[in-house]
Amino acid sequence: IYNISDKEDQDLALMNFLKSYPDNKYALFMQAFNAKNNKEYKKARQLYSEFLKIYPKYAMANNNYANLLSDKFNDSEGAKKYYLKALAIHPQDQQALFNLGYIYSQQGNLHEAVRYYQQLLHCGCLYSS
């Protein structure tokens, strides 16, 4: 499926794969990921939401869903919830730490923003987007 360059063909192949393996974690994740990349934001929101009901401890899906909520639906409160879930799974998740710091700074909560940025620095690496 990764090697298929045409997006529509890729979606069809993924759909057919999911008919045979309806609970395949990676195929379900890829379905949501592709929807976001194809700018089908409402579809991606629904797919990530459904995915996270089945696989709530998948840090990357929590991050991607949080990014989608923040960037495309202007839902910073919803995004914070999913970044925090990602951090509960992976406490040094650079993307979640950076984005939480950013959201808190945008909301004027500089104390919380600095706290997450400091955690990011203590991870021993700097996040680059």
C-alpha positions in Angstrom: 0.0 0.0 0.0 2.9 2.4 0.8 4.3 1.9 -2.7 1.1 3.0 -4.5 1.5 6.5 -5.7 -2.1 7.3 -6.7 -4.0 8.4 -3.6 -7.3 7.0 -4.8 -5.7 3.6 -5.6 -4.1 3.7 -2.3 -7.4 4.3 -0.5 -9.0 1.4 -2.5 -6.2 -1.0 -1.6 -6.4 0.0 2.1 -10.2 -0.4 2.0 -9.8 -3.9 0.5 -7.1 -4.8 3.0 -9.4 -3.7 5.9 -12.2 -5.9 4.6 -10.0 -8.9 5.3 -8.3 -7.5 8.4 -10.8 -5.1 9.9 -8.9 -4.6 13.2 -5.5 -4.1 11.8 -4.0 -1.3 13.8 -1.6 0.0 11.2 -4.1 -0.1 8.4 -6.7 1.8 10.5 -4.0 4.3 11.5 -3.0 4.7 7.9 -6.6 5.3 6.9 -6.8 8.3 9.2 -3.3 9.5 8.4 -4.1 9.5 4.6 -7.4 11.3 5.1 -5.5 14.1 6.9 -2.8 14.2 4.2 -5.5 14.3 1.5 -7.1 17.3 3.3 -10.2 15.4 4.2 -10.2 16.9 7.6 -13.7 15.9 8.8 -13.1 12.4 7.7 -9.7 12.3 9.4 -11.2 13.6 12.6 -13.8 10.8 12.6 -11.2 8.1 11.7 -8.8 9.2 14.4 -11.6 9.4 17.0 -12.7 5.9 16.1 -9.1 4.6 16.0 -8.4 6.0 19.5 -11.4 4.3 21.0 -9.9 1.0 19.9 -6.2 1.9 20.5 -6.1 4.7 23.1 -2.4 4.1 24.0 -1.0 4.8 20.5 1.0 7.9 21.2 1.5 8.9 17.5 -2.3 8.7 16.9 -2.9 10.9 19.9 -0.4 13.4 18.6 -1.8 13.4 15.1 -5.3 13.8 16.3 -4.2 16.7 18.6 -2.5 18.4 15.7 -5.6 18.0 13.5 -7.8 19.4 16.3 -5.5 22.4 16.9 -4.6 23.2 13.3 -7.7 22.5 11.3 -10.6 22.8 13.9 -9.1 25.5 16.2 -9.8 23.3 19.2 -6.9 23.9 21.5 -8.7 22.4 24.5 -9.3 19.2 22.6 -5.8 19.2 21.4 -4.4 19.6 24.9 -6.3 16.6 26.0 -4.7 14.4 23.3 -1.2 15.8 23.8 -1.5 15.0 27.5 -2.6 11.4 26.6 0.5 11.1 24.3 2.7 12.3 27.2 1.1 9.8 29.6 2.2 7.0 27.1 5.5 8.5 26.2 6.6 11.2 28.7 9.4 12.6 26.6 7.4 13.0 23.4 9.0 16.0 21.8 6.1 16.9 19.6 3.6 16.8 22.5 5.8 18.8 24.8 6.5 21.5 22.2 2.9 21.8 21.1 1.6 21.9 24.6 4.0 24.7 25.4 2.9 26.5 22.3 -0.8 26.2 23.1 -0.3 27.4 26.6 1.8 30.4 25.4 -1.0 31.3 22.9 -3.5 31.2 25.8 -1.3 33.5 27.9 -0.4 30.8 30.4 3.3 31.4 30.3 4.0 29.4 33.5 2.6 26.2 31.9 4.3 27.0 28.6 7.7 27.3 30.2 7.1 24.1 32.1 6.6 22.1 28.9 9.4 23.9 27.1 11.8 23.1 30.0 10.7 19.4 29.9 11.5 19.4 26.2 15.0 20.8 26.9 15.6 18.2 29.7 14.8 15.4 27.2 18.3 16.1 25.7 17.0 17.2 22.3 15.3 20.1 20.7 12.2 19.7 18.7 12.3 21.0 15.1 9.2 21.2 13.0 
